[in-house]
Amino acid sequence: MKFANPINDIAFKKIFGDKNHSEILISFLNSALDFKGDDKIKSITIANPYQIPKIEELKNTILDINAIDNKDNHFVVEMQVEKDKEFAKRSLYYTSKSYVNQIDKGEEYTKLKSKN
């Protein structure tokens, strides 16, 4: 019997990004982020991983997993196999894009959600 390698991008998304098996992602995030007690994630929604820019000239991004928990905290989950010297910059770009996409023109900044 042969098993899929979970560090393969397709296998990773199949294992952790399947809304029918969200308990696997919840367990993974709670363990990896050391969430305990009231901070534990109880449920998530797998959101659209495609972050299409509102301005055509801007760069598209496709997240491995974009998740939202019960408290409306947003999680960007990315599988990284090889060392990437630009990973810090890329992750900042991805999270910044997820953050600004929470509100539209004319909406109040108080609607922005962030983990304290």
N, C-alpha and C positions, 0 to 999 in steps of 0.2 A: 504494500500500500504506500502511495506517495502522498505527501501533504504539501499544501501551498506554503511558501515561505512568507511569514507575515511582514518581512521588511521589503518585500516586493510591493510596488505602489498599488497595483491592482488588488493584490491579496489584502493589503493593509486596509484599503477602502472597503473591501468586501467584508472583512472581519469587524472593523470598528465603525464604518460609515453606513451600516445597514440599519434602517429605522426599526426593522423587526427584531433586531438583536441589540437594542440600545443599552441593555444592562451590562453588556461587555464593555462598551465605551465608558459607561458610568463607573464601573469598577476600576477600569484602567485609570481614568482621570482622578478619582478619589485616592487611589494608591499613589500615582505618580506625583500628585500635588499635595499629598499628605493631608487631605481634608478629613476632619473628624468632627463628631458632634453636629452642631447646628450648621457648620460649614459644608457638610457632606452634600454632594449633589444627589438629589432623589430621582429626578427625571430630566430628560433633555429632549430637545427637538433638533433633528439634523436639518440644518438650514442649507440653502443653495450655496454650493462651494464656488460658484462663478461670480467674481466681482467685476462686473462690466463697468468701465468708467463712464461717467455722465458726459465727459468730453472725449470725443473720438480719438484725439491725439495721445491720450494718456494710456499707460500700460495696463493690459488685462492681467488679472491674477486668478489662478485656480487653486483654491485651498484643498488640502487633503480632506479635512473635516472642519466644518463651521458649526458649532453647537451652541445652544442657548439653554440655560437651566431654569429651574422654577423661580429663582430670584431675578431672572432676566439678565444674568451675567452671560457674557459672550465669551466663547472659547474658540481659539484657532488651534487646531491640532495638525501638526505637520510631521511626517515621517522623514527623517534625514539619515541616510545610510553612510554616505561618504562625507568626510570633512569638507566644509565649504567655508573658505576664508571670508566670504561675504554674507554668511548666514545671519549675523547680527543685524546687518543693514537690511537684508531681505525680510527678516521677521519683523523689524520695526516698520517697514513699508507695508507688509500685510496687515499688521495689527492697526496701524494708523488708518489704513483704508477701511477696515472693518469698523473702526470707531467713528469715522466721519460719515459713513453710510447709514448710521442710526437715525439721522435727522435730515430733513429736506429744507430747502429755502423757506424762510419765514417761521420755522419752528424754533422754540426756545431751547437754549443750551441745557437747561435743567432736565430735558428729556434724555440727554446722553447718560448711558449707564457705564459704570466702571466698578471693578472690584476694589474695595478698600483694604 
